[in-house]
Amino acid sequence: MSRNACFGNNRGFTLVELIISMVVVSIALGGVLMVMNYTVRHSADPMLQHQALAIAESYLEEVLLQSFNDPDGPGGETRAFFDDVGDYNGLTNVGARDQAGNAILGLEAYTVVVNVVGNSPINGITGMRVTVTVTDPAGNNLSLSGFKANY
């Protein structure tokens, strides 16, 4: 009985076929690893965006709850004593802060800038447009605007 008769036509793989299959698997594995790397690298982005949005909303709410006009008249006030919308114009905080100006732990890498534009009429009503811009640790900016009417 010949050797080929025992095994039929089962010959296995050639060296060239094995090398080609290893190259194909390596290319496919490389693509999968690149996608995983991108996903892991950007997995914190939604958290940074949500934190920036929460910071911007809290600053905007704080500003819009203040009086339209300064009850004490113009003067140099610190953040803890801001009593009207105009006091917040130009406020820049490196690191988010509470209403008293105290740093909020864990949010030191965010930068907050408040811009107030006065006497912006909308449908004949005088008001101020307040824009809060928050820069997250990745360098992305998020801006929220609100309007305070003089009524």
ABEGO torsion letter per residue (X at the ends): XBAAAAAEABAEBBAAAAAAAAAAAAAAAAAAAAAAAAAAAAAAAAAAAAAAAAAAAAAAAAAAABBABBAAEBEBBBAAABABAAAABGBBBBEBBBAAGBBBBGAAABBBBBBBBBGBBBGGBBBBBBBBBBBBAAGBBBBBBBBBBBX
